[in-house]
Amino acid sequence: MSDWTADAADTIERTVALVRERTVDPVRAITKAVVYGLLAAVLVVPALVFVTIAVFRLLVAACQGEVWGAWAGMGGIFLAVGGFLWAKREA
């Protein structure tokens, strides 16, 4: 004769493990991705702003103080990047 209490406990344990595997684990993975994505965005966006400001300052120095040359250079850079990204988009 089998021990029905042990069988019942094993069945409950398997059921709880299955429910956790199908619910908690995917939600945990999604939450981790969202948190790391937000952290990356919080770090990358200010870094890009600072790099853009530094490039602009370097262009002003390279154009010997002529700000219009720096604006034209930055406009050309952004235009080239935008054109590249526009060419890579999907229809």
Backbone bond lengths (Angstrom), bond angles and torsions (degrees), N, CA, C in turn:
res aa  C-N    CA-C-N  psi(-1)  N-CA   C-N-CA  omega(-1)  CA-C   N-CA-C  phi
1 M - - - 1.439 - - 1.535 108.54 -
2 S 1.336 116.03 136.47 1.456 119.69 -176.37 1.522 110.58 -86.12
3 D 1.304 113.24 160.13 1.464 119.61 179.57 1.528 107.75 -86.84
4 W 1.317 117.15 102.17 1.459 121.07 -173.82 1.527 112.28 -68.37
5 T 1.320 118.03 -25.84 1.462 119.05 179.14 1.527 111.14 -69.09
6 A 1.323 115.76 -40.32 1.472 119.55 178.05 1.518 110.42 -67.54
7 D 1.362 116.92 -39.60 1.467 120.16 177.87 1.523 111.28 -63.81
8 A 1.329 116.67 -41.21 1.460 120.32 178.92 1.529 110.93 -65.36
9 A 1.312 116.69 -42.61 1.468 120.44 178.50 1.521 110.95 -63.92
10 D 1.326 118.18 -40.91 1.467 121.29 178.05 1.525 111.24 -64.83
11 T 1.333 116.34 -40.51 1.462 120.01 178.93 1.527 110.46 -63.90
12 I 1.311 117.42 -43.86 1.469 121.09 178.03 1.525 110.25 -62.93
13 E 1.313 116.80 -42.76 1.467 120.30 179.83 1.520 111.84 -63.94
14 R 1.322 117.78 -41.84 1.470 121.48 177.90 1.526 110.83 -64.59
15 T 1.345 116.24 -39.92 1.462 120.31 -179.25 1.530 110.80 -66.34
16 V 1.314 116.19 -44.42 1.462 119.82 178.67 1.527 110.53 -63.58
17 A 1.322 117.48 -41.05 1.472 120.93 178.84 1.520 110.73 -64.34
18 L 1.334 117.78 -39.65 1.462 121.48 179.35 1.529 110.64 -66.13
19 V 1.338 116.89 -43.94 1.466 120.15 179.12 1.519 110.29 -63.50
20 R 1.320 116.87 -41.60 1.463 120.03 178.70 1.525 110.61 -64.11
21 E 1.318 116.68 -42.60 1.463 120.97 -179.34 1.520 111.48 -61.40
22 R 1.315 117.51 -35.57 1.466 120.85 -176.30 1.523 113.61 -90.69
23 T 1.311 118.94 -14.81 1.471 119.99 -178.00 1.520 112.84 -118.43
24 V 1.306 117.71 -58.17 1.464 121.16 -171.46 1.524 111.84 -71.29
25 D 1.304 118.29 -42.78 1.468 120.67 -176.11 1.534 112.61 -63.85
26 P 1.360 120.09 -45.88 1.474 117.86 176.54 1.529 113.15 -63.93
27 V 1.328 116.92 -38.36 1.467 119.57 179.28 1.522 109.98 -65.64
28 R 1.307 117.41 -37.92 1.462 120.94 178.05 1.536 110.47 -63.20
29 A 1.317 116.69 -42.10 1.469 120.08 179.75 1.527 111.01 -65.56
30 I 1.332 116.98 -42.09 1.466 120.67 179.13 1.526 110.52 -65.16
31 T 1.324 116.34 -42.43 1.459 120.24 179.15 1.522 111.33 -62.72
32 K 1.321 116.14 -40.99 1.467 119.80 178.56 1.530 110.89 -62.82
33 A 1.336 116.70 -41.41 1.461 120.17 179.31 1.529 111.21 -64.76
34 V 1.332 116.92 -40.87 1.466 120.33 179.77 1.527 110.47 -65.57
35 V 1.320 117.32 -43.70 1.463 120.55 -178.94 1.522 110.66 -64.23
36 Y 1.331 117.38 -46.19 1.459 119.23 179.58 1.528 111.55 -67.33
37 G 1.319 117.68 -34.13 1.457 120.63 176.50 1.516 112.13 -64.45
38 L 1.339 116.14 -43.80 1.464 119.49 177.63 1.530 111.40 -65.56
39 L 1.314 116.59 -40.08 1.463 119.91 177.77 1.526 110.81 -62.11
40 A 1.325 116.33 -42.93 1.465 119.81 178.18 1.519 110.86 -63.41
41 A 1.334 117.32 -41.10 1.460 120.46 179.25 1.526 111.41 -64.47
42 V 1.334 116.19 -40.07 1.466 120.02 179.96 1.527 110.75 -65.39
43 L 1.312 117.85 -30.68 1.456 120.62 179.96 1.527 112.52 -87.29
44 V 1.316 117.81 -36.31 1.465 121.20 -173.17 1.525 112.16 -78.88
45 V 1.321 118.19 -40.27 1.470 120.02 -176.27 1.530 112.01 -61.62
46 P 1.331 120.08 -49.80 1.479 117.68 176.73 1.522 112.54 -63.81
47 A 1.321 117.46 -34.25 1.467 119.32 178.15 1.532 110.29 -62.75
48 L 1.329 117.35 -41.71 1.466 119.85 177.92 1.523 111.71 -65.15
49 V 1.316 116.96 -37.82 1.469 120.09 177.29 1.524 110.39 -63.12
50 F 1.332 116.49 -45.83 1.466 119.91 179.92 1.532 111.78 -65.15
51 V 1.312 117.55 -38.57 1.466 120.51 178.00 1.530 110.07 -65.26
52 T 1.329 117.20 -40.62 1.463 120.47 178.05 1.523 111.11 -62.85
53 I 1.328 116.58 -43.31 1.468 120.29 177.82 1.525 110.67 -62.79
54 A 1.347 116.98 -41.54 1.468 120.30 179.63 1.521 111.29 -64.77
55 V 1.313 117.58 -40.76 1.472 120.40 178.90 1.524 109.78 -65.12
56 F 1.325 116.56 -40.71 1.463 119.42 178.27 1.523 110.80 -62.07
57 R 1.323 116.77 -44.20 1.473 120.31 178.61 1.531 111.05 -62.37
58 L 1.337 116.28 -40.65 1.466 119.29 177.50 1.522 111.42 -64.45
59 L 1.332 116.84 -38.57 1.465 119.31 177.42 1.531 111.27 -66.59
60 V 1.325 117.87 -37.53 1.472 120.31 176.29 1.522 109.67 -62.97
61 A 1.337 117.04 -42.29 1.465 120.27 178.81 1.527 110.88 -66.99
62 A 1.339 116.81 -38.06 1.470 120.10 -179.75 1.523 111.26 -69.10
63 C 1.335 117.08 -30.94 1.467 120.63 179.75 1.523 111.67 -90.17
64 Q 1.322 118.33 15.50 1.453 125.77 178.77 1.527 112.27 52.71
65 G 1.338 115.01 47.33 1.454 119.52 174.69 1.509 115.02 87.12
66 E 1.306 118.59 -4.53 1.466 121.27 178.54 1.534 108.39 -79.13
67 V 1.319 115.96 103.83 1.459 120.54 -174.15 1.521 111.06 -69.58
68 W 1.309 118.16 -31.44 1.457 119.41 -179.16 1.523 110.85 -62.96
69 G 1.345 116.64 -32.98 1.467 119.86 177.98 1.524 111.37 -67.54
70 A 1.330 116.15 -37.32 1.464 119.93 177.27 1.522 110.52 -67.05
71 W 1.354 116.11 -42.02 1.463 119.17 178.25 1.531 110.37 -63.13
72 A 1.317 116.84 -40.78 1.468 120.05 178.96 1.527 110.47 -66.39
73 G 1.321 116.94 -40.12 1.466 119.96 178.23 1.516 112.37 -64.77
74 M 1.340 116.52 -45.15 1.466 119.41 178.03 1.522 110.65 -65.05
75 G 1.319 116.69 -39.52 1.468 119.50 177.10 1.514 111.37 -61.35
76 G 1.317 116.23 -41.23 1.468 119.80 177.37 1.516 112.37 -64.34
77 I 1.334 116.45 -40.63 1.461 120.02 178.72 1.526 110.52 -63.47
78 F 1.341 116.55 -48.49 1.457 119.78 179.98 1.523 111.63 -65.84
79 L 1.321 117.18 -35.13 1.458 120.54 176.83 1.525 111.04 -65.04
80 A 1.316 117.13 -41.66 1.463 120.59 178.48 1.529 111.45 -65.98
81 V 1.320 117.00 -43.82 1.466 120.20 178.32 1.524 110.68 -64.37
82 G 1.323 116.90 -43.69 1.463 120.57 178.03 1.511 112.30 -62.65
83 G 1.338 116.71 -41.32 1.471 119.56 176.66 1.508 112.75 -63.85
84 F 1.313 116.29 -39.24 1.473 120.14 177.24 1.527 110.88 -63.97
85 L 1.324 116.62 -46.78 1.458 119.83 179.51 1.526 111.72 -65.92
86 W 1.327 117.08 -36.13 1.462 120.75 178.42 1.521 110.01 -65.25
87 A 1.318 117.23 -37.51 1.466 120.30 179.31 1.527 111.24 -70.00
88 K 1.331 118.14 -28.35 1.458 122.01 -178.90 1.521 114.01 -85.96
89 R 1.342 118.04 -6.51 1.472 119.81 -176.69 1.522 110.59 -68.18
90 E 1.327 114.75 159.49 1.465 119.52 177.03 1.519 108.90 -95.66
91 A 1.317 114.85 143.52 1.466 119.85 -177.69 1.510 111.94 -70.90
